[in-house]
C-alpha cells in the first residue's frame, strides 16, 4: 500500500534525477525554501531516486542539494545555524559524521540526529535546515570549560536574537560521560546541558520558545512530563513529542530547543471551535509569540470516531493550528516551516493533499517522517513555525 500511494512521488523523483542527477525537491507540495521572520527554512532533502545504497553517497547528494538551495536563496552553508537529520538506520551515524565534517570546515551548525522512517524507498537520510538571513549575526555558543563536541556539530548557534540548540542527549557536555538511569535521570541530564548552553548565551529556560522531544519509549511519557514541568513552571514552550529510536541504545531521550529573549514574549492558547477559550496544558503552550515570530506546538486532530482516519485527523489538526495562528495575529502565508510526523507513511499523499488545500495550495518548507506518537489513536502530528 505504501508503494502504491507514493508511486506518483517516486515517479516524479526518477524523472528529476535522470534529468539533473541531483536530489529531487521534497514530495509535493512542499516549497524547497521559505524565508520568514529573519530565518531561512530549508525543507527536508532526500537522496535522488533510485538512491545509492550507501549512506555516505546519499549524504553527499543531500548536502550538495542543501548548498545549492541556499545559494539560490542568496545565502550559503556557512550561514546554517540548525540542522535536523533523520536516519533510517542508527548504524549510519559514523558514516554520516565523516561526510558532514567536510561541508563545514570552519564552524558547524547545531544538529539533531534521530532515527525515523523516510518517505522515499531506499532513502537512508533526510536533512532539513535553518539558516540566518543575510545581514544577521551568526555566533557559535560554547559553555566555558566545555570541550568542543566530538561529533561535527556545535552545542548552540545563534542567528541574531534566536538561539538554536543541538539535540541534547544524556551525555554530560562538560566531559562527555554518559548518564545512565531512568527517564527522570536522563531528562535531568539533558536539561543540565541545556541550562549551561543557554547561560553561555545569556539566556535561561524562561527564554525557551520551542522544544522537540524524542522518546524511545512511550510508556515513560507521564514520568518524563513530571521532570519536564519542573523546568518550565509557567508559560512552557511550544512542544512536539514523538516516539522514535535514537542513535545510541544508551539514550532514552533527546530534546531540541530554540530560545529567544524578548520582553514581549507571550503564550498563546488555542481557542475552541466555538471561539471560547481553550484549556491550558501544563506541559506546553499552544504557541509562543515573540517579536516577529510564532512558534507553534505539534498538534493532533483526534476526535471521537476518527482514530483510523488520517485525512480527518489532518483536517482537525490544521483547524486547531489555524485558530491558534489567528489568535496570535498570524496566518498561513506567514508559515515558514512545517514538520509532519506520521505513524504510517502510506497516509502521506492523503495528509499532504489536505494540508495543501488548507494552506491555499502551496505549503511552506516542510519535512515529513514516520514516527510513533504519544496518542495511541493519533495518525498525524504537525508542528509549525511562522514569521512576519
N, C-alpha and C positions, 0 to 999 in steps of 0.2 A: 504493500500500500504506500509506503514512504517513497519508493522509487517512482511509482505511478504519479503521485501527486506532485513530486518535484521534477517530473520529466520536462516540463516547459522550461524551468530554470536551468536544468542541466544542458538541454539542447542549445539554449542561448549562450551558455558558457562555452560550449565546444566551439561554436561559430566564432565567438570573440577571440578565444585563444588561438584558433587556427589563423585568424587574420593578423594578429599582432604579437603572438607569443607572450602576451602579458596577462596577468590575472584579470578576470572579468570584474565588472563592478559588482557590488553586493546584490543579492537576489532582489529583483524589482519589488517594490518601487522605492527603495532607499536611495537618498541622494549620496553621492560619494563623499562630499564635504559640505558642511554647513558652518557658517561663521555667525555667532551670536554672542552678545554681551562681552565683547573683547576676547573671545576664545574661538579657536578653530577646531571643530569636531570632525574627525575622520571616521567614516563608517567602517564596520568590521570588514577586513580584507581577507579573502580566501585564496588559496592557490588556484592556478589555472586548471581547467578540466580538459582532458584527464590529467590528474595530478601526478607529479613524480612520486615514487614510492617512499623516498626518504624525507625526513622532516627538515634536514639541512637545506635541500634543494627547494622545498616548499617555503621555508623561511626566507630564503634569498628572493624568491619571486614576490612574496608578500611585502617584504621591506623595500624592495625596488619600487613596487607599486605605491607604497606609502610615500616614498621620496618623490615620486612623480606627481602624486596628487597634491602634496604640499607645494611643490614648485609651481604647479598650475594655479594655485591659490595665492602665489606671490610670497611664499614663505619657504622654510627649509627644515630638514631633520633636526638641526641644532636648536630649533625653536620648540621642539616637542617637550612637553612638561609631564605628561602622563600617558601610560600605555596599559592596555588590558590584553593579556594573552590567554587564549583558550586552546589548550592542547587536548587532542583525542587520547593521548597516552602519556602518563606521568613519566614513563621511561625515556621520553624525548627531551626531558628538561636540560640535560647536559649538552646535547647537540644544539638545542636552541641557543643556549648561552654562548657557545662557541661562535655561532653566526652573529648573534646580537652584538657582541663586543666590537665587531668590525665596523658597525654602522654608526657608532657614537664614540669616536676616538677621544673626544675632549671630556664631555660630562654627560652621563646617562640620564634619561628621564626616569621619573618614578615608574614602577611597574607592578602590576598584579598578575600572577600566573596561577590559573586553576585548570582543572580537568573538566571537560564538558563534551557533549555530543554536538557535532558540527553539521550544518545543513547541506553539505555537498559530499557526495560519495567519494571516498578516498582522501579527503582532506584530513590532515593531521594538525593543522594550526589555523587559527584566525586571530587577527590583531586589529584592535581599534586604538585610536589615539586622540589626544587633545594637545593642541599647540598654542603658544602665546601669540596673540595678534601682533602685527607689525608695530613696532614702537614701544611695546610693553616690556618691562624688565623681566628677565628670566634668571632666577638665582637658585642654586643648589643649597639645600639645608642639611647640615650635619651636626648633631649634638656634640658639644665639647667633650673630648675624651673618647668618643666613639671611633673605631676604625672604619675605613671605607668598607661598604658591603663586599662580601666575597663574590656575589653574583653581579653581573653587569647591570646595575640599577642604582639610583640614588634613593636614600630614605625619604626625602621630600624635595619637591621642586616648586618654587613659587613663580607664578605668572602674574605680574602686577600685584594685586591685592588678594589673589587666590592661591592657597597652598594645597598642593596635591601630595598626599602621602602614598608611598608604595603599600601594597598589601602587607599588613603586619601579621606575622605568624608567631607562635610561642617559642621564639628563639631570641634570647636577650641581645639587644643591639650593641650593648657595651662590650660583650665578649663572645657573642655567637653561641653561647651554651643553650642547649635545648631545655625547655621547661616541660617536664613530664607531669602527669597527674590528670585530674578530672577536668571537665569542661570549665569549671569555675577557675581553676588554677591557670589553665591556658588562656582563658579570656582575660584574666587579670594581667598576665604577662604581656598580651597584645596591647592592653591599654597602658601599661607602664612604658612600653616602647613608644607608643603614640604620644603620650604625655611629654616625653623627652624631646621628640621631634617638634611638636607644637611649641614647646617652650623655647627651643632654639630659634624659632621664627617669631617669637614674641606673642604667641597665641596660647589659648587654653581650650579645654573641652567646650567651654561656652561659645567658642567661635566655630565649632564644627557644624557644617550645614548639611552634609550628606554622608551617608555610610552605606557600603555594600558589604553584607555579611555572607560568608560561605561556610556552611557547616557540613561536616561529613556524615552526621547522624541526626536525623530529625527528632529523635526521641529526647534529645537534650535541650530542645528549644526553650522550654519553660525555665529550666535552670540557667541557660545562657541569658535569657531576658532578665532574670533577677540580678545577675552580675553586671549586665549592661546598664540597667536602670540606675545603678549606684553612681555611674559616671555622668549621667545626664538627668539630674533631679528635676529640671524644669525645661520646657520647650526643647525636647530632644531633637536631634537632626532628622531630616528625611532619611528613610532607610528601605532597602530591599534585602530580604534574607532568602537564600536558596540552599538547596542540599546538593552537594556535588563532591567528588573526590578532590584531594589536593595533591601537590607534587611530592609530598613525603607522607608515608603512612604514620609518622610520628605526630602529624598535625591534625587536630580536630577542628580547627577554626582558622580563618583568615579574614581580616577586615581591612577594607579600603576606605579612607576618609578624605573629605575635602573640607577645608576651613577658610572662612573669610571673616576678617574683622570689620565690623560696621555697627555703629551706634543704632542704625535704623533696622537692625535685624528683627524680623517678625515671623512668628509661627502662623501658618495658615491652616484652618480647619476645613475639611471638605463638607460643604452643605449637603443636606439630604435632598432627594429628588424633588421634594415639595418646597424647597427653599428654606426649610427650618434648619437651625444649627445642627451640625453633626455631633457625634460623640467622640471625645478626645481619646486617643490611645496612649497609655502611659509609656510605651516603648518607642514611639516615633511620632513625629509631626507629619501631617498630610503633606506639607510643603514648608520650606523656609525661604522667605524673601529677604534678600539683602542687596542693596544697590540696584544695579540693572538686571539682576539675575534671580531666577526662581528655581529651586531645587526640589523636585517632587519625589515622594516616596514611590516605591514599587507598589502598584495596586492590582488587586484581583477583582474579579467580577462574578463571584459565586453567589447564586441566588437559589431559592428553593426550586428544584426541578431541572436545573441546567448543569448538573455535575459532570455530564459527559459531552456537553455541547461547547466546543471551543469557540465557535463563532458568537454564540450568545454571551459567553463569558468575556470575550474580547470587546463586544459592544458595550457591556456594562462597565468594564474596566475603563474604557475610553470616555464614557459618560462621566464617571467619577473624576477622572483626570481633567476633563473639560470643566466641570463645576469648580474644581479646585483652582485651576488657572484663572477662570473668570473672577472668582472671589479675590484673587491676588492682583487683578488688573492685567493679566496676560491672556494670550490666545494661541491657537495652533500656528499662525505664522511666526510666532516668537520661539518655537521649539527648535533647539539646536541639536539635541542628542536624544536618542531613544534606545533603550535596552529591552529586548523581548526575550523572556525566559519561557520555554515551552517544555511540558512534560513529555510530549510526543511530537517529534519533528514532522510527522505526517500531517499535522494540523497547520503547518507553516503557510501554505498557499491560502487557506481559508482565513487564517488570522491576518495575514498581510492584506488581503482583499478588504476586510472590514476596516482595518487600520487606515488604509489609503483613502477609503471613502469618507471616513470621519475627518481626516486631515485635509480634505479638499483635493485628493488625487495625487498628492506629492508628499512623500514623507521626508523628514529631515534625515541627517546621517543616522544610521542605526546599526545595531548588532543583534543577531538572533542566534541563540544557542539552546541546547537541550539540557535541562537540569531538573532536579526534583524541586517541589515547592513545599512550604510548611503546611499548607492546607491540603488535606488528603483528597479533597474534591476539586482542587484547583488545576486548571489545564494551562493557564497563561498568566504571567505577571509582567507588567510593563512599567518601566521607570523612565522619567523624562527630566531633562534639564532645559530651561528656557532662558532667553536673554533679550534685552532690547538693543 
